[in-house]
């Protein structure tokens, strides 16, 4: 027997060459029926019968046995309360009811084939989609320039929005689809429901104004702890270096706490302040002001920079394309620094 959704794949039974029309609303023609009782596989049998006018040829076309096809035809007749196709001397001829239903059924099958069963796709060259990226301010400076160059070449109408959020808000934004990617250091996203891809590993560097005479090329641990520090905690996040120092029972003298790395550009020059920051941030700051690097009296923890996305976006072609761009542009081997 022809069982509902078991004997035949609907996708495999759809044929090309059906003339497209504006709508698939044909329910008014079968208003006496409960739509839940309509087996779409039966509509495929109907279309083949209307086209081939033969039970044997229909069975061959849809890869069913003749008995199963005859059973499907019987179910069609029962569903529509009409003979639909009647045997004549030469072939199976449609009844007036079948002639009335045929165009609507073709529309339904064509819509399913062209609008529902087609695999999802994404064409960056023609898309004007806006993507939202979660990243701190330094990420905007370090990660986006190369991405924008690629977009100009491959997807000139695609738009990016960079947003900085707290850890909890970042997770929620990805989960709800309010953001497409999080790029940077997001340890709270190392959990179920989120995918991640490593871009590079960074270390920490201590920097100061090039004219800062309060510090030399190296610092002892005592000097480091007593120095006047600027600490940057984007969106109030705990600094990875803070956890490292706390774990060793060390407490530095924090003179100024900031939420944006780029504020260092105006606060380091002419001051005796120092800042211990990821190496990429030191590179970006050095592009704009004169700084010196200072050797630290301990080996700092490594910072894993990754991109994250929620599992709901895992198979989305557009998201897959976007994270491919970010990976191609920002992926670096261990020990390789951000280009100046």
Buried (B, 14 or more C-beta within 10 A) or exposed (E): EBEEEEBBEBEEBBBEEBEEEEEBEBEEBBEEEEEEEBBBBBBBBBBBBBBBBBBEBBBBBBEBEEEBBBBBBEBBBEBBEBBBBEEEEEEBBBBEBBEEBBBBBBBBBBBBBEEEEEEEEBEBEEBEBEBBBBBBBBBBBBBBEBBEEBBEEEBEEBEBEBBBBEBEBBBBBBBEEBBBBBBBBBBBBEEEEBBBBEBBBBBBBBBBBEEBEEBEEEBEEEBBBEBBBBBBEBBEBEBBBBEBBEEEEEEBEEBBEBBBBBBBBEBBBEBBBBBBBBBBBBBBBBEEBEBBBBEBBEEBBEBBBBBBBBEEBEEBEBBEBBBEBBBEBBBBEEEEBBEE
